[in-house]
């Protein structure tokens, strides 16, 4: 449901500057700065008295949970890759499998068979770590992509001691914020 600006204005109050941001708008009047956000969550009309306005800026923000997930997965990927490439267990595997013939003659062949299975696992463990680091890097890329998709731009009106007014504005830039600041002077 759209909000008519005439319903919001006080008697004797007039519009100095209006910045349209799609369905939303930021309006500077002779008395207040009014944020009209009919498509946003929460209140559709919020305002701040002009003397309480500190500054106006354009802010781009995203869901930081996605960014933290991507950073954490990147750290895991680097750790797994380093562990898989720096520590090779192939030497241990070769030494265990080479002792199989002698162990059968001594009578501990079943123990050596178990150690042989462990050595086979050790032979491929470092390769598995490198492969797992690749999968973890892919998860990190997904986290960063989700963060980039969640980013949005908004016009933010900071007030002294009050709650800031935030208007979703995908096309806003520094010039837009400058127009609002100029209207406040």
C-alpha angles and dihedrals in degrees: 000000000000124000120225112222091218089064091056102046121096121230108282093015117125136186116260099175135358123197113192116207104184107285090348128074142190112213127192111203132179089267109023150011108245124199113203111194109163092159097046132089119267125008117015095208124039129162146182127205112250096243089056095055111107102178145327123231141167113242131189116200139165141184104293092199089072091049093050090049091052093048092047092050090048090055091049091049092051091048094048093046092049092047092048096049102036099046116054118186094187093102092056091048092051093050093051096046092047092060096058098098094049093046092056090055091050092047103248095102095127091055090050090050089057090047088048090057090049089048091052089052090048091050091062099031096090091048089051090052091054091048090048090051088057091053091047090050088053090053089050090053090051090051092051092046091052090050092052091049091050094055116110135174124233140175107238124198110199117206133195108260095340140093116284121245114235123193119183105238116168094181099042120124138170090281090058091052088047091055090054092047091048091053089052093057 
